[in-house]
Amino acid sequence: MKLSVVIPVFNEKTTVEKLVEMVRAVDGVEKEIIIVDDASTDGSVAILESLQTKYPDIKVIFKKVNKGKGDTLKVGFQHTTGDYVIIQDADLEYDPKDISKLLRALAEEKVDVIYGSRFSGSYEEMSTLHYFGNKFLTMVTNMLFGVMLTDMETCYKLMPGDFVRKLTVESSRFEFEPEITAKILKAGLKIKEVPITYKGRDSGEGKKMSWRDGFGAIYSLIKFRFFS
């Protein structure tokens, strides 16, 4: 099996190089690494250019205009060739070692999609706002779609490559997470969750999601459940 790891980057100069090394160290599976920079302004571009020279097998796409995480992932998905695709944020909140857990679950379970759940695993330094926001959005997802997820907003979503490449991503920003979950469920794909580790950061450390994004997520869940 070949795994495509899509890494969206926006102003992550302090973590992106270490993150790429950690992803490369994940063993037991053939990997392709696809990095999409969303017009970073902090020096990330120079680091990515250096990594591209150091590791010619890495695909790096540089966007000219900043449009958000959803748009960045849409670009990345178009360059994947793997049997399965997973998203890896560049900020080190998620440990790439956990990718192996998702792959093992995929091999053991008769399901289509594997989610890495922070709330059935362990999490550190998650603010109260983000904790309750994530819990609420997951609850809304469960009510609308009749499922029993514990962490809809997780970054770690291991999905079939064919499904991802046919997907029309409409969300430009963080509404991507509820959109893709809604489309997975409406397509009849079964989701299995496995516990992962998570270490959060705050806005002073570069956290980009805010409470305002929660309203967009709720709107997206309703939109993609009933009107799309």
N, C-alpha and C positions, 0 to 999 in steps of 0.2 A: 504494500500500500504506500502511496505517496501522499504526503501531507503538505499542504500550502499554509504557511504562516504569514498572515497579513498584519503588518505593523503600521498603524497610523502614527504620524509624528507631527507635533506642533510645539515648538520651543521646548525641547527636551534635551538640551545639550549636556546636562549633568548626568543623565541616566542612559541615553540611547546606546552608547558604545558598550557599556556593561551589559545592557539588556540583549543586544545582538549576540554577544559572546555566550550568554547564558542559553539563548535559544539554539545556537549552533551546538551547544554541548548536550542537548537532549538527544539521547540515543535510542536505538531500537526501531527507527523508522526513517525512511527516505524523506528528506525535507527540501522544500524550496522556500526561501525567505523573500518576501515582497514587502518593501518599505515604501510608503507613500508620504512624502513631506508636504504638509498643508501650508506652504509659503511661510516657513519659520523665519524669524527675524533675530534670533538670539545666538546664532553661530552653529545651530544644528546642521545647516546645509553643508558647511565645511567638514564637519565630522562625518556626515553621510557620504560625502564625496571621497573622503579618505577610506572609509569602510568599503566603498564600492571598488576602489583600487586594490585594497588588501584582499578582498574576497570577491573575485569576478563573478562567482556564481550567484551572488545576491542581486536581485532586481531592485533598483531604486528609481522611483518616479518622483520628479520635483514639480509640484503644482505652482503655477505663477500667481494665483489668487487664492487667498484663504477663504474657504467656503464651509468649513466645519467637518466634524468627524464622519457624519453619514456620507457626505460627498466624497471624502477621502477613502472610505472603505469601498464605496461604489467603484472608484477608480482601481483600487487594489484588486477587487474581485475579478475585474475584467482581465487581469494578467495572470490569474491562477490557472494551473493545469493539474492540480492534485486530485486524488480520489476523494479526499476530505479537506476541508478548509477550517482553520481556527483563527480567531482574532487575538492578537497579543498587544496590549497597550505598552507604550514605551517608558512608562513612569515607574516601573518596578513595584507597583502596588500588588501585582500578581506575579507569582514565582513560576517561571517556565518549567521547573521540575514537575509541577502538577500536570503538565500536558500529558505526561506518561500515564497518569491516573485515568485521564479521560480516554486515552487510547486503549488501555486495558479494559475499561468498562465497555467500550464499543465492541471489543472482541468477545466479551463474555455475555453481553446482553443482546436480545433480539429487538433492538430499537434503532431509530434512524439518526437521532441527534443526542449528543451528550452535553449537558450544561455543568459547569463547575460552580457549586453552591458555596458561597462564603458563610451562609448561616447554618449549614449543616456541617461545616468544617470549623475553622478558627479564624477570627478576625481581630485586628488590633487597630487602634487609633482611628476608628470610624466615628465621626461626629454624631451627636444625637440626632441632628437634623437629617443627615444622610441615612442613618440607621432606620428611623421611622419613615422617611421618604421611600426608601427601598422596600420596606415591609408593606407600606400602603399600596404602592404600585403593583407589587406582586399579588396582594390580596385582590385588587381590582382585576388583574389578569385572570386569576383563578375564577372569580365570579363571572366574568364575561365569557370565558372559554371552557368552563367546566373542567379545569385541571387542578392539580395539587402541587404547584411549584413552590419552592421556598425562596428562590432568588432569580426573578425575571431579568433584573438589570445587570446581571453578571457579564463581565467582558468575555469570559471563556464559554464560547458556544462552538462546539465541534459539529460541523454540518457537512452533508454530502456535497462534493464539488459541483456536480451537475445541477443540483438545486440552486446553489449560490450563483452560478454563472447565468442561470436563466432568470434570476431575481431582478425585478425592477425596483431599485432603491429610490424611494421618493423623499426621504428625510435627509436634510442637509446637516443637521446638528445631532444632539444626543437623543432625539426622538427615534433614532435608528433602532435602539434596543427594543422598545415595544413594537415597532413596526415589524422587525424581523421575527420576533416571537409570534406575533399575530399571524404572519404569513406562513411560518412553520406549522402552526396549529391548524390553520385553515386548509393547508395542503394535506392534512391528515398524517403528518409525520409525528412519530412518538418521541417524546423527550424523556431521557433518564438523567437524574442529577447525581453527581458524586461530590463529596466534600473536598474543598480546597482551602488553602491558606490565603490570607489577605492582610496587607499592612497599608493602611490609608495614609493620605497626606492632606494638608490643608491648603487653602488658597495661597498662603504665603510661600508654600513649597511648589506652587504651580498647579494646584487643583483647579480645573476649568469648569466643572459642572457646578451649578448653583441651584438654589431652591426654585428659581424661575423655570428651570428646565422641567420640573415636576409637572407644571401645568401643561406643557407641550406633550409630555409623555401620556398624561391622561387623555388629552385630545386625540393623540395618535391611537391609543388603544380603542377608543370608541369609533374613530374613523375607520380603522382597518378591520374592526369586528363587524360593523354594520353597513358601511358605505364604500367598501372597496373590495 
